[in-house]
Amino acid sequence: MAAEGERMTRQDVDILISGGGVAGLAAASVFGQAGFSVLCVDPAAPVTEREAEGADLRTTAFLQPAQALLERAGLWERLAPHAMPLQVMRIVDAGGVEPAPRIVKDFDASDISERPFGWNLPNWLLRREMVAHLGALPGVGFRPGTGTTTLLTREREARVGLSDGTSVRARLVIAADGRNSRIREAAGIGVKTRRYGQKALAFAVTHPSPHENVSTEIHRSGGPFTLVPLPDFEGRPSSAIVWMEEGPEVARLAALPVEAFEAEMNTRSCHLFGPLKLASRRTVWPIISQVAERMYAERVALVAEAAHVVPPIGAQGLNMSLGDMRVLLELAEAAPERLGDREMLETYHRRRHLEVHVRVTGIDLLNRASMMRAQPLRDARAQALDAIYSMAPVRKTLMQMGLGARG
Protein backbone atom coordinates (compact mmCIF):
# COMPACT_ATOMS: atom_id res chain seq x y z
CA MET A 1 0.00 0.00 0.00
CA ALA A 2 2.84 2.40 0.76
CA ALA A 3 4.32 1.92 -2.70
CA GLU A 4 0.91 2.52 -4.30
CA GLY A 5 0.48 5.71 -2.24
CA GLU A 6 3.92 6.95 -3.29
CA ARG A 7 3.04 6.48 -6.97
CA MET A 8 -0.16 8.45 -6.49
CA THR A 9 1.68 11.45 -5.01
CA ARG A 10 4.64 11.36 -7.40
CA GLN A 11 4.68 12.69 -10.93
CA ASP A 12 7.21 11.69 -13.57
CA VAL A 13 8.23 14.28 -16.17
CA ASP A 14 11.12 14.94 -18.51
CA ILE A 15 11.75 18.42 -17.08
CA LEU A 16 10.81 20.16 -13.85
CA ILE A 17 11.13 23.96 -13.99
CA SER A 18 11.42 25.75 -10.66
CA GLY A 19 10.23 29.32 -11.12
CA GLY A 20 7.13 30.76 -12.79
CA GLY A 21 8.40 34.22 -13.68
CA VAL A 22 8.90 35.34 -17.27
CA ALA A 23 12.01 33.17 -17.65
CA GLY A 24 10.44 30.03 -16.17
CA LEU A 25 7.24 30.39 -18.19
CA ALA A 26 9.29 30.94 -21.33
CA ALA A 27 11.31 27.79 -20.61
CA ALA A 28 8.10 25.78 -20.10
CA SER A 29 6.82 27.00 -23.47
CA VAL A 30 10.10 26.32 -25.25
CA PHE A 31 10.49 22.73 -24.03
CA GLY A 32 6.78 21.94 -24.08
CA GLN A 33 6.49 23.02 -27.71
CA ALA A 34 9.49 20.78 -28.49
CA GLY A 35 7.59 17.76 -27.16
CA PHE A 36 9.10 17.26 -23.73
CA SER A 37 6.83 16.66 -20.74
CA VAL A 38 7.21 19.63 -18.41
CA LEU A 39 6.02 20.72 -14.99
CA CYS A 40 6.59 24.35 -13.95
CA VAL A 41 6.10 25.31 -10.29
CA ASP A 42 6.28 28.58 -8.38
CA PRO A 43 5.32 29.40 -4.79
CA ALA A 44 3.54 32.59 -5.92
CA ALA A 45 0.78 32.94 -8.47
CA PRO A 46 1.71 35.22 -11.39
CA VAL A 47 0.24 38.74 -11.30
CA THR A 48 -1.25 39.27 -14.75
CA GLU A 49 -3.05 42.62 -14.49
CA ARG A 50 -1.37 46.02 -14.81
CA GLU A 51 -3.11 47.66 -11.85
CA ALA A 52 -3.02 44.66 -9.50
CA GLU A 53 -0.93 44.75 -6.35
CA GLY A 54 2.48 43.21 -7.02
CA ALA A 55 2.32 43.67 -10.80
CA ASP A 56 5.76 43.81 -12.41
CA LEU A 57 5.74 47.19 -14.19
CA ARG A 58 9.13 46.65 -15.80
CA THR A 59 9.31 45.79 -19.47
CA THR A 60 11.38 43.35 -21.48
CA ALA A 61 12.86 44.07 -24.88
CA PHE A 62 13.18 40.83 -26.81
CA LEU A 63 16.11 41.17 -29.19
CA GLN A 64 16.14 39.34 -32.52
CA PRO A 65 17.57 35.95 -31.36
CA ALA A 66 15.16 35.89 -28.39
CA GLN A 67 12.19 36.72 -30.62
CA ALA A 68 13.14 33.85 -32.92
CA LEU A 69 13.14 31.42 -29.99
CA LEU A 70 9.73 32.66 -28.81
CA GLU A 71 8.41 32.23 -32.34
CA ARG A 72 9.68 28.66 -32.37
CA ALA A 73 7.97 28.09 -29.03
CA GLY A 74 4.64 29.19 -30.47
CA LEU A 75 4.51 32.24 -28.20
CA TRP A 76 5.21 35.07 -30.60
CA GLU A 77 1.81 34.89 -32.28
CA ARG A 78 0.28 35.80 -28.91
CA LEU A 79 2.84 38.47 -28.06
CA ALA A 80 3.23 40.25 -31.40
CA PRO A 81 -0.01 42.30 -31.21
CA HIS A 82 1.20 43.84 -27.92
CA ALA A 83 4.86 44.34 -28.88
CA MET A 84 6.41 47.71 -29.64
CA PRO A 85 9.29 47.61 -32.17
CA LEU A 86 12.62 49.14 -31.12
CA GLN A 87 14.24 50.58 -34.21
CA VAL A 88 16.79 52.96 -32.68
CA MET A 89 18.84 52.78 -29.49
CA ARG A 90 19.66 56.39 -28.54
CA ILE A 91 22.44 57.16 -26.07
CA VAL A 92 22.37 60.63 -24.54
CA ASP A 93 25.17 62.06 -22.41
CA ALA A 94 23.80 64.72 -20.09
CA GLY A 95 26.78 64.79 -17.76
CA GLY A 96 27.59 68.47 -18.05
CA VAL A 97 27.21 71.03 -15.29
CA GLU A 98 23.52 71.43 -16.20
CA PRO A 99 21.19 68.45 -16.87
CA ALA A 100 20.91 68.92 -20.61
CA PRO A 101 21.90 66.78 -23.63
CA ARG A 102 25.44 67.48 -24.81
CA ILE A 103 26.03 64.36 -26.92
CA VAL A 104 23.26 62.38 -28.63
CA LYS A 105 24.12 59.27 -30.65
CA ASP A 106 21.70 56.95 -32.44
CA PHE A 107 22.38 53.26 -33.06
CA ASP A 108 19.94 52.37 -35.85
CA ALA A 109 19.01 48.74 -36.50
CA SER A 110 18.90 49.47 -40.25
CA ASP A 111 22.72 49.68 -40.18
CA ILE A 112 22.95 45.92 -39.54
CA SER A 113 19.51 44.42 -40.23
CA GLU A 114 16.24 44.79 -42.08
CA ARG A 115 14.41 44.19 -38.79
CA PRO A 116 14.22 46.20 -35.54
CA PHE A 117 16.70 45.54 -32.74
CA GLY A 118 13.86 44.08 -30.73
CA TRP A 119 10.31 44.35 -29.46
CA ASN A 120 9.26 45.69 -26.05
CA LEU A 121 6.51 44.23 -23.85
CA PRO A 122 5.39 44.82 -20.24
CA ASN A 123 6.35 42.01 -17.87
CA TRP A 124 2.85 41.67 -16.36
CA LEU A 125 1.44 41.17 -19.87
CA LEU A 126 4.12 38.61 -20.71
CA ARG A 127 3.05 36.56 -17.71
CA ARG A 128 -0.59 36.74 -18.76
CA GLU A 129 0.05 35.59 -22.31
CA MET A 130 2.59 32.94 -21.34
CA VAL A 131 0.28 31.35 -18.77
CA ALA A 132 -2.51 31.26 -21.35
CA HIS A 133 -0.16 29.63 -23.87
CA LEU A 134 0.90 26.91 -21.42
CA GLY A 135 -2.74 25.95 -21.00
CA ALA A 136 -2.87 25.02 -24.67
CA LEU A 137 0.27 22.85 -24.65
CA PRO A 138 -0.22 19.11 -24.11
CA GLY A 139 2.26 17.60 -21.72
CA VAL A 140 2.89 20.88 -19.89
CA GLY A 141 1.66 21.56 -16.37
CA PHE A 142 1.86 24.84 -14.46
CA ARG A 143 1.32 24.71 -10.71
CA PRO A 144 1.29 28.23 -9.19
CA GLY A 145 1.20 28.38 -5.41
CA THR A 146 3.54 25.38 -5.19
CA GLY A 147 7.27 25.66 -4.52
CA THR A 148 10.19 23.28 -4.25
CA THR A 149 11.22 22.02 -0.81
CA THR A 150 13.83 19.30 -1.40
CA LEU A 151 16.21 18.20 -4.14
CA LEU A 152 17.75 14.73 -4.36
CA THR A 153 19.79 13.85 -7.44
CA ARG A 154 21.21 10.62 -8.74
CA GLU A 155 23.13 9.77 -11.90
CA ARG A 156 19.91 8.97 -13.82
CA GLU A 157 17.27 11.24 -12.26
CA ALA A 158 16.36 14.01 -9.85
CA ARG A 159 13.64 13.83 -7.23
CA VAL A 160 12.12 17.10 -6.11
CA GLY A 161 9.80 17.51 -3.13
CA LEU A 162 7.07 20.13 -3.49
CA SER A 163 5.33 22.28 -0.91
CA ASP A 164 1.96 20.62 -1.60
CA GLY A 165 3.30 17.34 -0.25
CA THR A 166 3.83 15.68 -3.63
CA SER A 167 7.11 14.85 -5.35
CA VAL A 168 8.36 14.88 -8.92
CA ARG A 169 10.86 12.61 -10.63
CA ALA A 170 12.56 14.36 -13.56
CA ARG A 171 15.43 13.75 -15.93
CA LEU A 172 16.34 17.45 -15.80
CA VAL A 173 15.63 20.19 -13.27
CA ILE A 174 15.82 23.73 -14.64
CA ALA A 175 16.42 26.35 -11.96
CA ALA A 176 14.66 29.51 -13.11
CA ASP A 177 13.82 30.58 -9.57
CA GLY A 178 15.68 33.88 -9.42
CA ARG A 179 18.74 35.42 -7.88
CA ASN A 180 18.08 33.70 -4.53
CA SER A 181 17.47 30.33 -6.18
CA ARG A 182 16.51 27.52 -3.79
CA ILE A 183 17.50 24.90 -6.37
CA ARG A 184 20.94 26.48 -6.84
CA GLU A 185 21.44 26.52 -3.08
CA ALA A 186 20.27 22.90 -2.73
CA ALA A 187 22.70 21.90 -5.50
CA GLY A 188 25.57 23.54 -3.62
CA ILE A 189 26.49 26.07 -6.30
CA GLY A 190 28.00 29.32 -5.07
CA VAL A 191 27.68 32.80 -6.59
CA LYS A 192 29.81 35.90 -6.88
CA THR A 193 27.83 39.08 -6.22
CA ARG A 194 28.69 42.75 -6.84
CA ARG A 195 26.62 45.43 -5.14
CA TYR A 196 26.45 49.02 -6.32
CA GLY A 197 24.38 50.71 -3.63
CA GLN A 198 21.84 51.31 -6.40
CA LYS A 199 18.17 50.71 -6.85
CA ALA A 200 15.86 51.26 -9.80
CA LEU A 201 12.48 52.91 -10.07
CA ALA A 202 10.25 51.29 -12.70
CA PHE A 203 7.07 52.96 -13.91
CA ALA A 204 5.20 54.08 -17.02
CA VAL A 205 4.65 57.61 -18.33
CA THR A 206 2.80 59.41 -21.08
CA HIS A 207 4.28 62.28 -23.08
CA PRO A 208 3.18 64.64 -25.88
CA SER A 209 6.04 63.82 -28.26
CA PRO A 210 5.88 60.43 -30.07
CA HIS A 211 8.73 58.06 -29.21
CA GLU A 212 9.03 56.97 -32.87
CA ASN A 213 10.23 53.51 -31.78
CA VAL A 214 13.36 54.98 -30.19
CA SER A 215 14.69 53.58 -26.92
CA THR A 216 16.54 56.38 -25.12
CA GLU A 217 19.20 55.92 -22.43
CA ILE A 218 20.20 59.17 -20.69
CA HIS A 219 23.46 59.19 -18.71
CA ARG A 220 24.28 61.78 -16.08
CA SER A 221 25.17 60.24 -12.69
CA GLY A 222 23.80 57.57 -10.37
CA GLY A 223 22.88 55.30 -13.29
CA PRO A 224 21.00 55.55 -16.58
CA PHE A 225 17.52 56.96 -17.01
CA THR A 226 15.99 54.80 -19.75
CA LEU A 227 12.78 55.34 -21.70
CA VAL A 228 11.55 52.35 -23.72
CA PRO A 229 8.59 52.61 -26.15
CA LEU A 230 5.18 51.28 -25.16
CA PRO A 231 1.89 51.31 -27.06
CA ASP A 232 -0.20 54.46 -26.59
CA PHE A 233 -1.93 54.70 -23.21
CA GLU A 234 -5.27 56.46 -22.96
CA GLY A 235 -4.70 58.06 -26.35
CA ARG A 236 -1.23 59.45 -25.60
CA PRO A 237 2.28 58.26 -26.51
CA SER A 238 3.70 56.17 -23.68
CA SER A 239 7.05 54.82 -22.49
CA ALA A 240 8.31 52.56 -19.74
CA ILE A 241 11.02 54.11 -17.58
CA VAL A 242 13.76 52.51 -15.51
CA TRP A 243 15.49 55.17 -13.42
CA MET A 244 18.61 53.96 -11.63
CA GLU A 245 20.04 55.92 -8.71
CA GLU A 246 21.77 55.37 -5.39
CA GLY A 247 19.51 53.67 -2.87
CA PRO A 248 18.74 56.65 -0.59
CA GLU A 249 17.92 58.83 -3.60
CA VAL A 250 15.52 56.19 -4.97
CA ALA A 251 13.81 56.03 -1.56
CA ARG A 252 13.40 59.82 -1.60
CA LEU A 253 12.05 59.85 -5.15
CA ALA A 254 9.64 56.98 -4.51
CA ALA A 255 8.13 58.85 -1.55
CA LEU A 256 7.57 62.17 -3.35
CA PRO A 257 4.05 63.36 -4.13
CA VAL A 258 3.17 62.85 -7.80
CA GLU A 259 3.58 66.50 -8.81
CA ALA A 260 7.01 66.80 -7.18
CA PHE A 261 8.09 63.45 -8.64
CA GLU A 262 7.03 64.54 -12.14
CA ALA A 263 9.09 67.71 -11.79
CA GLU A 264 12.19 65.67 -10.83
CA MET A 265 11.77 63.12 -13.64
CA ASN A 266 11.27 65.86 -16.22
CA THR A 267 14.54 67.46 -15.17
CA ARG A 268 16.31 64.08 -15.29
CA SER A 269 14.84 63.28 -18.73
CA CYS A 270 16.23 66.57 -20.08
CA HIS A 271 12.70 67.30 -21.38
CA LEU A 272 13.43 65.21 -24.48
CA PHE A 273 9.82 64.05 -24.86
CA GLY A 274 8.08 67.11 -23.49
CA PRO A 275 6.45 67.03 -20.04
CA LEU A 276 6.27 63.46 -18.75
CA LYS A 277 3.15 62.44 -16.82
CA LEU A 278 3.19 59.48 -14.43
CA ALA A 279 0.85 56.77 -15.77
CA SER A 280 1.36 53.93 -13.26
CA ARG A 281 2.51 53.11 -9.75
CA ARG A 282 6.21 53.45 -8.94
CA THR A 283 7.97 50.18 -8.09
CA VAL A 284 11.47 49.79 -6.67
CA TRP A 285 13.98 47.06 -7.61
CA PRO A 286 17.47 46.29 -6.24
CA ILE A 287 20.45 46.43 -8.62
CA ILE A 288 23.29 43.89 -8.46
CA SER A 289 25.55 41.86 -10.71
CA GLN A 290 25.76 38.16 -9.92
CA VAL A 291 27.25 35.09 -11.60
CA ALA A 292 26.97 31.48 -10.48
CA GLU A 293 30.26 29.61 -10.10
CA ARG A 294 28.95 27.08 -12.59
CA MET A 295 25.71 26.70 -14.53
CA TYR A 296 24.98 23.06 -13.71
CA ALA A 297 25.03 20.35 -11.09
CA GLU A 298 24.00 16.72 -11.27
CA ARG A 299 20.68 16.68 -13.23
CA VAL A 300 20.34 20.48 -12.72
CA ALA A 301 20.75 23.39 -15.16
CA LEU A 302 20.76 27.00 -14.00
CA VAL A 303 19.17 29.60 -16.27
CA ALA A 304 18.23 33.27 -16.06
CA GLU A 305 18.76 35.03 -12.72
CA ALA A 306 19.56 31.75 -10.97
CA ALA A 307 22.69 31.78 -13.16
CA HIS A 308 23.35 35.48 -13.83
CA VAL A 309 21.99 38.87 -12.83
CA VAL A 310 22.89 42.16 -14.53
CA PRO A 311 21.79 45.79 -14.15
CA PRO A 312 19.04 46.74 -16.64
CA ILE A 313 21.32 48.23 -19.31
CA GLY A 314 21.23 47.42 -23.02
CA ALA A 315 18.27 45.00 -22.77
CA GLN A 316 20.61 42.13 -21.90
CA GLY A 317 19.02 40.43 -18.87
CA LEU A 318 16.20 38.26 -20.20
CA ASN A 319 17.88 37.98 -23.60
CA MET A 320 20.83 36.28 -21.89
CA SER A 321 18.29 34.02 -20.18
CA LEU A 322 16.73 33.00 -23.48
CA GLY A 323 20.25 32.40 -24.77
CA ASP A 324 20.61 29.83 -21.97
CA MET A 325 17.38 28.13 -23.04
CA ARG A 326 18.34 28.16 -26.71
CA VAL A 327 21.53 26.22 -25.97
CA LEU A 328 19.75 23.79 -23.62
CA LEU A 329 17.10 23.14 -26.26
CA GLU A 330 19.68 22.54 -29.00
CA LEU A 331 21.46 19.98 -26.81
CA ALA A 332 18.21 18.31 -25.73
CA GLU A 333 16.92 17.96 -29.29
CA ALA A 334 20.27 16.78 -30.64
CA ALA A 335 20.29 13.83 -28.20
CA PRO A 336 16.97 13.43 -26.34
CA GLU A 337 18.17 10.22 -24.73
CA ARG A 338 20.92 12.23 -22.97
CA LEU A 339 18.55 14.83 -21.49
CA GLY A 340 19.99 15.99 -18.19
CA ASP A 341 23.05 13.73 -18.17
CA ARG A 342 26.53 14.89 -17.24
CA GLU A 343 27.81 15.21 -20.81
CA MET A 344 24.88 17.42 -21.84
CA LEU A 345 25.14 19.68 -18.81
CA GLU A 346 28.92 20.05 -19.01
CA THR A 347 28.54 21.05 -22.67
CA TYR A 348 25.85 23.55 -21.70
CA HIS A 349 28.16 25.07 -19.09
CA ARG A 350 31.06 25.35 -21.55
CA ARG A 351 28.91 27.02 -24.21
CA ARG A 352 27.32 29.56 -21.87
CA HIS A 353 29.49 30.36 -18.87
CA LEU A 354 32.31 32.26 -20.60
CA GLU A 355 29.89 34.35 -22.64
CA VAL A 356 27.86 35.10 -19.52
CA HIS A 357 31.02 36.27 -17.74
CA VAL A 358 31.95 38.52 -20.66
CA ARG A 359 28.51 40.12 -20.83
CA VAL A 360 28.19 40.58 -17.07
CA THR A 361 31.64 42.20 -16.97
CA GLY A 362 30.77 44.52 -19.85
CA ILE A 363 27.47 45.61 -18.30
CA ASP A 364 29.20 46.10 -14.94
CA LEU A 365 31.66 48.51 -16.58
CA LEU A 366 28.86 50.39 -18.35
CA ASN A 367 26.93 50.72 -15.10
CA ARG A 368 29.94 52.00 -13.20
CA ALA A 369 30.57 54.54 -15.96
CA SER A 370 26.95 55.69 -15.81
CA MET A 371 27.22 56.23 -12.03
CA MET A 372 30.14 58.68 -12.23
CA ARG A 373 29.64 61.92 -10.31
CA ALA A 374 33.03 63.65 -10.70
CA GLN A 375 32.86 66.10 -13.61
CA PRO A 376 36.23 65.12 -15.20
CA LEU A 377 35.13 61.46 -15.30
CA ARG A 378 31.78 62.38 -16.83
CA ASP A 379 33.62 64.41 -19.46
CA ALA A 380 35.84 61.41 -20.24
CA ARG A 381 32.73 59.22 -20.57
CA ALA A 382 31.26 61.65 -23.11
CA GLN A 383 34.47 61.68 -25.12
CA ALA A 384 34.56 57.87 -25.17
CA LEU A 385 30.97 57.70 -26.45
CA ASP A 386 31.79 60.22 -29.19
CA ALA A 387 34.91 58.30 -30.23
CA ILE A 388 33.19 54.90 -30.33
CA TYR A 389 30.28 56.19 -32.38
CA SER A 390 32.63 57.82 -34.90
CA MET A 391 34.20 54.45 -35.79
CA ALA A 392 31.59 52.76 -38.01
CA PRO A 393 33.06 49.21 -37.86
CA VAL A 394 33.29 49.36 -34.06
CA ARG A 395 29.76 50.77 -33.84
CA LYS A 396 28.35 47.94 -35.97
CA THR A 397 30.26 45.29 -34.05
CA LEU A 398 28.89 46.60 -30.76
CA MET A 399 25.35 46.52 -32.15
CA GLN A 400 25.79 42.92 -33.33
CA MET A 401 27.19 41.89 -29.96
CA GLY A 402 24.32 43.64 -28.21
CA LEU A 403 21.87 41.57 -30.22
CA GLY A 404 23.56 38.42 -29.01
CA ALA A 405 24.42 37.43 -32.57
CA ARG A 406 27.58 35.76 -31.33
CA GLY A 407 25.83 33.96 -28.46
C-alpha positions in Angstrom: 0.0 0.0 0.0 2.8 2.4 0.8 4.3 1.9 -2.7 0.9 2.5 -4.3 0.5 5.7 -2.2 3.9 7.0 -3.3 3.0 6.5 -7.0 -0.2 8.5 -6.5 1.7 11.5 -5.0 4.6 11.4 -7.4 4.7 12.7 -10.9 7.2 11.7 -13.6 8.2 14.3 -16.2 11.1 14.9 -18.5 11.7 18.4 -17.1 10.8 20.2 -13.8 11.1 24.0 -14.0 11.4 25.7 -10.7 10.2 29.3 -11.1 7.1 30.8 -12.8 8.4 34.2 -13.7 8.9 35.3 -17.3 12.0 33.2 -17.6 10.4 30.0 -16.2 7.2 30.4 -18.2 9.3 30.9 -21.3 11.3 27.8 -20.6 8.1 25.8 -20.1 6.8 27.0 -23.5 10.1 26.3 -25.3 10.5 22.7 -24.0 6.8 21.9 -24.1 6.5 23.0 -27.7 9.5 20.8 -28.5 7.6 17.8 -27.2 9.1 17.3 -23.7 6.8 16.7 -20.7 7.2 19.6 -18.4 6.0 20.7 -15.0 6.6 24.4 -13.9 6.1 25.3 -10.3 6.3 28.6 -8.4 5.3 29.4 -4.8 3.5 32.6 -5.9 0.8 32.9 -8.5 1.7 35.2 -11.4 0.2 38.7 -11.3 -1.2 39.3 -14.8 -3.1 42.6 -14.5 -1.4 46.0 -14.8 -3.1 47.7 -11.9 -3.0 44.7 -9.5 -0.9 44.7 -6.3 2.5 43.2 -7.0 2.3 43.7 -10.8 5.8 43.8 -12.4 5.7 47.2 -14.2 9.1 46.7 -15.8 9.3 45.8 -19.5 11.4 43.4 -21.5 12.9 44.1 -24.9 13.2 40.8 -26.8 16.1 41.2 -29.2 16.1 39.3 -32.5 17.6 36.0 -31.4 15.2 35.9 -28.4 12.2 36.7 -30.6 13.1 33.9 -32.9 13.1 31.4 -30.0 9.7 32.7 -28.8 8.4 32.2 -32.3 9.7 28.7 -32.4 8.0 28.1 -29.0 4.6 29.2 -30.5 4.5 32.2 -28.2 5.2 35.1 -30.6 1.8 34.9 -32.3 0.3 35.8 -28.9 2.8 38.5 -28.1 3.2 40.2 -31.4 0.0 42.3 -31.2 1.2 43.8 -27.9 4.9 44.3 -28.9 6.4 47.7 -29.6 9.3 47.6 -32.2 12.6 49.1 -31.1 14.2 50.6 -34.2 16.8 53.0 -32.7 18.8 52.8 -29.5 19.7 56.4 -28.5 22.4 57.2 -26.1 22.4 60.6 -24.5 25.2 62.1 -22.4 23.8 64.7 -20.1 26.8 64.8 -17.8 27.6 68.5 -18.0 27.2 71.0 -15.3 23.5 71.4 -16.2 21.2 68.4 -16.9 20.9 68.9 -20.6 21.9 66.8 -23.6 25.4 67.5 -24.8 26.0 64.4 -26.9 23.3 62.4 -28.6 24.1 59.3 -30.6 21.7 56.9 -32.4 22.4 53.3 -33.1 19.9 52.4 -35.9 19.0 48.7 -36.5 18.9 49.5 -40.2 22.7 49.7 -40.2 22.9 45.9 -39.5 19.5 44.4 -40.2 16.2 44.8 -42.1 14.4 44.2 -38.8 14.2 46.2 -35.5 16.7 45.5 -32.7 13.9 44.1 -30.7 10.3 44.3 -29.5 9.3 45.7 -26.1 6.5 44.2 -23.9 5.4 44.8 -20.2 6.3 42.0 -17.9 2.9 41.7 -16.4 1.4 41.2 -19.9 4.1 38.6 -20.7 3.1 36.6 -17.7 -0.6 36.7 -18.8 0.0 35.6 -22.3 2.6 32.9 -21.3 0.3 31.4 -18.8 -2.5 31.3 -21.4 -0.2 29.6 -23.9 0.9 26.9 -21.4 -2.7 25.9 -21.0 -2.9 25.0 -24.7 0.3 22.8 -24.7 -0.2 19.1 -24.1 2.3 17.6 -21.7 2.9 20.9 -19.9 1.7 21.6 -16.4 1.9 24.8 -14.5 1.3 24.7 -10.7 1.3 28.2 -9.2 1.2 28.4 -5.4 3.5 25.4 -5.2 7.3 25.7 -4.5 10.2 23.3 -4.3 11.2 22.0 -0.8 13.8 19.3 -1.4 16.2 18.2 -4.1 17.8 14.7 -4.4 19.8 13.9 -7.4 21.2 10.6 -8.7 23.1 9.8 -11.9 19.9 9.0 -13.8 17.3 11.2 -12.3 16.4 14.0 -9.9 13.6 13.8 -7.2 12.1 17.1 -6.1 9.8 17.5 -3.1 7.1 20.1 -3.5 5.3 22.3 -0.9 2.0 20.6 -1.6 3.3 17.3 -0.2 3.8 15.7 -3.6 7.1 14.8 -5.3 8.4 14.9 -8.9 10.9 12.6 -10.6 12.6 14.4 -13.6 15.4 13.7 -15.9 16.3 17.5 -15.8 15.6 20.2 -13.3 15.8 23.7 -14.6 16.4 26.3 -12.0 14.7 29.5 -13.1 13.8 30.6 -9.6 15.7 33.9 -9.4 18.7 35.4 -7.9 18.1 33.7 -4.5 17.5 30.3 -6.2 16.5 27.5 -3.8 17.5 24.9 -6.4 20.9 26.5 -6.8 21.4 26.5 -3.1 20.3 22.9 -2.7 22.7 21.9 -5.5 25.6 23.5 -3.6 26.5 26.1 -6.3 28.0 29.3 -5.1 27.7 32.8 -6.6 29.8 35.9 -6.9 27.8 39.1 -6.2 28.7 42.7 -6.8 26.6 45.4 -5.1 26.5 49.0 -6.3 24.4 50.7 -3.6 21.8 51.3 -6.4 18.2 50.7 -6.9 15.9 51.3 -9.8 12.5 52.9 -10.1 10.3 51.3 -12.7 7.1 53.0 -13.9 5.2 54.1 -17.0 4.6 57.6 -18.3 2.8 59.4 -21.1 4.3 62.3 -23.1 3.2 64.6 -25.9 6.0 63.8 -28.3 5.9 60.4 -30.1 8.7 58.1 -29.2 9.0 57.0 -32.9 10.2 53.5 -31.8 13.4 55.0 -30.2 14.7 53.6 -26.9 16.5 56.4 -25.1 19.2 55.9 -22.4 20.2 59.2 -20.7 23.5 59.2 -18.7 24.3 61.8 -16.1 25.2 60.2 -12.7 23.8 57.6 -10.4 22.9 55.3 -13.3 21.0 55.6 -16.6 17.5 57.0 -17.0 16.0 54.8 -19.7 12.8 55.3 -21.7 11.5 52.4 -23.7 8.6 52.6 -26.1 5.2 51.3 -25.2 1.9 51.3 -27.1 -0.2 54.5 -26.6 -1.9 54.7 -23.2 -5.3 56.5 -23.0 -4.7 58.1 -26.3 -1.2 59.5 -25.6 2.3 58.3 -26.5 3.7 56.2 -23.7 7.0 54.8 -22.5 8.3 52.6 -19.7 11.0 54.1 -17.6 13.8 52.5 -15.5 15.5 55.2 -13.4 18.6 54.0 -11.6 20.0 55.9 -8.7 21.8 55.4 -5.4 19.5 53.7 -2.9 18.7 56.6 -0.6 17.9 58.8 -3.6 15.5 56.2 -5.0 13.8 56.0 -1.6 13.4 59.8 -1.6 12.0 59.8 -5.2 9.6 57.0 -4.5 8.1 58.8 -1.5 7.6 62.2 -3.4 4.0 63.4 -4.1 3.2 62.8 -7.8 3.6 66.5 -8.8 7.0 66.8 -7.2 8.1 63.5 -8.6 7.0 64.5 -12.1 9.1 67.7 -11.8 12.2 65.7 -10.8 11.8 63.1 -13.6 11.3 65.9 -16.2 14.5 67.5 -15.2 16.3 64.1 -15.3 14.8 63.3 -18.7 16.2 66.6 -20.1 12.7 67.3 -21.4 13.4 65.2 -24.5 9.8 64.0 -24.9 8.1 67.1 -23.5 6.4 67.0 -20.0 6.3 63.5 -18.8 3.1 62.4 -16.8 3.2 59.5 -14.4 0.9 56.8 -15.8 1.4 53.9 -13.3 2.5 53.1 -9.7 6.2 53.5 -8.9 8.0 50.2 -8.1 11.5 49.8 -6.7 14.0 47.1 -7.6 17.5 46.3 -6.2 20.4 46.4 -8.6 23.3 43.9 -8.5 25.5 41.9 -10.7 25.8 38.2 -9.9 27.2 35.1 -11.6 27.0 31.5 -10.5 30.3 29.6 -10.1 28.9 27.1 -12.6 25.7 26.7 -14.5 25.0 23.1 -13.7 25.0 20.4 -11.1 24.0 16.7 -11.3 20.7 16.7 -13.2 20.3 20.5 -12.7 20.7 23.4 -15.2 20.8 27.0 -14.0 19.2 29.6 -16.3 18.2 33.3 -16.1 18.8 35.0 -12.7 19.6 31.8 -11.0 22.7 31.8 -13.2 23.4 35.5 -13.8 22.0 38.9 -12.8 22.9 42.2 -14.5 21.8 45.8 -14.1 19.0 46.7 -16.6 21.3 48.2 -19.3 21.2 47.4 -23.0 18.3 45.0 -22.8 20.6 42.1 -21.9 19.0 40.4 -18.9 16.2 38.3 -20.2 17.9 38.0 -23.6 20.8 36.3 -21.9 18.3 34.0 -20.2 16.7 33.0 -23.5 20.3 32.4 -24.8 20.6 29.8 -22.0 17.4 28.1 -23.0 18.3 28.2 -26.7 21.5 26.2 -26.0 19.8 23.8 -23.6 17.1 23.1 -26.3 19.7 22.5 -29.0 21.5 20.0 -26.8 18.2 18.3 -25.7 16.9 18.0 -29.3 20.3 16.8 -30.6 20.3 13.8 -28.2 17.0 13.4 -26.3 18.2 10.2 -24.7 20.9 12.2 -23.0 18.5 14.8 -21.5 20.0 16.0 -18.2 23.1 13.7 -18.2 26.5 14.9 -17.2 27.8 15.2 -20.8 24.9 17.4 -21.8 25.1 19.7 -18.8 28.9 20.0 -19.0 28.5 21.0 -22.7 25.8 23.5 -21.7 28.2 25.1 -19.1 31.1 25.4 -21.5 28.9 27.0 -24.2 27.3 29.6 -21.9 29.5 30.4 -18.9 32.3 32.3 -20.6 29.9 34.3 -22.6 27.9 35.1 -19.5 31.0 36.3 -17.7 32.0 38.5 -20.7 28.5 40.1 -20.8 28.2 40.6 -17.1 31.6 42.2 -17.0 30.8 44.5 -19.9 27.5 45.6 -18.3 29.2 46.1 -14.9 31.7 48.5 -16.6 28.9 50.4 -18.3 26.9 50.7 -15.1 29.9 52.0 -13.2 30.6 54.5 -16.0 26.9 55.7 -15.8 27.2 56.2 -12.0 30.1 58.7 -12.2 29.6 61.9 -10.3 33.0 63.7 -10.7 32.9 66.1 -13.6 36.2 65.1 -15.2 35.1 61.5 -15.3 31.8 62.4 -16.8 33.6 64.4 -19.5 35.8 61.4 -20.2 32.7 59.2 -20.6 31.3 61.6 -23.1 34.5 61.7 -25.1 34.6 57.9 -25.2 31.0 57.7 -26.5 31.8 60.2 -29.2 34.9 58.3 -30.2 33.2 54.9 -30.3 30.3 56.2 -32.4 32.6 57.8 -34.9 34.2 54.4 -35.8 31.6 52.8 -38.0 33.1 49.2 -37.9 33.3 49.4 -34.1 29.8 50.8 -33.8 28.4 47.9 -36.0 30.3 45.3 -34.0 28.9 46.6 -30.8 25.4 46.5 -32.1 25.8 42.9 -33.3 27.2 41.9 -30.0 24.3 43.6 -28.2 21.9 41.6 -30.2 23.6 38.4 -29.0 24.4 37.4 -32.6 27.6 35.8 -31.3 25.8 34.0 -28.5 
